[in-house]
């Protein structure tokens, strides 16, 4: 009695349906998360201006410096918390690296005027003239 046992054939194909599902889910997650990453985490209530226009520039990241002051008096340079002295040192260092640097001031409308004058005085002392003040349109 010669019974031949049949060995099952080996299936040599890959099912890519689960892989495709995972890739699509990751794509959706990144599409939703990317705008949140680039939004500033600093909460500033900007003043309103009748002639506020968007800043249109083709500047690179190193060509612009963003200085933010919250209503609590906290100072930020490009989303990094700094002290008053560190702010001046950072502005000085960045200006030496790039004399044509532009500055965008994002100042809460409840900030004391003295804090604004301190920043403007430091900018003037360094010779920074490319200055923009952020505002929301009325």
LINGIDA-V178680 format. One record per backbone hydrogen bond with DSSP energy under -0.5 kcal/mol. NH is the residue of the N-H (numbers start at 1). CO is the residue of the C=O. E is the energy in kcal/mol with one decimal. If there is no record, write none. Layout:
{{NH;CO;E} {NH;CO;E}}
//
This chain:
{{3;1;-1.0} {4;2;-0.7} {5;3;-0.6} {6;4;-0.5} {7;5;-0.6} {12;10;-0.6} {16;14;-0.8} {20;16;-2.5} {21;17;-2.1} {22;18;-2.2} {23;19;-2.2} {24;20;-2.3} {25;21;-2.1} {26;22;-2.4} {27;23;-2.4} {28;24;-2.2} {29;25;-2.3} {30;26;-2.6} {31;27;-2.2} {32;28;-2.0} {33;29;-2.5} {34;30;-2.2} {35;31;-0.6} {36;32;-0.6} {37;33;-1.6} {38;34;-1.5} {39;35;-0.7} {43;41;-0.5} {44;42;-0.8} {46;44;-1.1} {47;107;-0.6} {49;136;-2.5} {52;49;-1.0} {56;54;-0.8} {57;55;-0.7} {63;60;-1.2} {64;60;-0.5} {64;61;-0.8} {65;102;-2.5} {67;65;-0.6} {67;104;-2.5} {68;66;-0.5} {68;76;-2.5} {69;106;-2.2} {70;74;-2.1} {73;70;-1.9} {75;82;-0.7} {76;68;-2.7} {77;80;-2.4} {78;66;-3.1} {78;76;-0.5} {80;77;-1.5} {81;79;-0.5} {82;75;-2.5} {87;83;-2.3} {88;84;-1.7} {89;85;-2.5} {90;86;-2.8} {91;87;-2.5} {92;88;-2.4} {93;89;-2.6} {94;90;-2.7} {95;91;-2.2} {96;92;-2.1} {97;93;-1.9} {98;94;-1.9} {101;98;-1.7} {102;63;-3.1} {103;130;-2.9} {104;65;-2.7} {105;103;-0.6} {105;132;-3.3} {106;67;-3.4} {106;104;-0.6} {107;105;-0.7} {108;69;-2.4} {109;45;-2.5} {111;108;-1.6} {115;112;-0.8} {116;112;-1.2} {117;113;-2.6} {118;114;-2.2} {119;115;-1.6} {120;116;-2.6} {121;117;-2.8} {122;118;-2.0} {123;119;-2.3} {124;120;-2.4} {125;121;-2.5} {126;122;-1.8} {127;123;-1.1} {128;123;-2.2} {129;127;-0.6} {131;129;-1.6} {132;103;-2.8} {134;105;-3.1} {134;132;-0.5} {136;47;-2.6} {138;49;-1.3}}
//
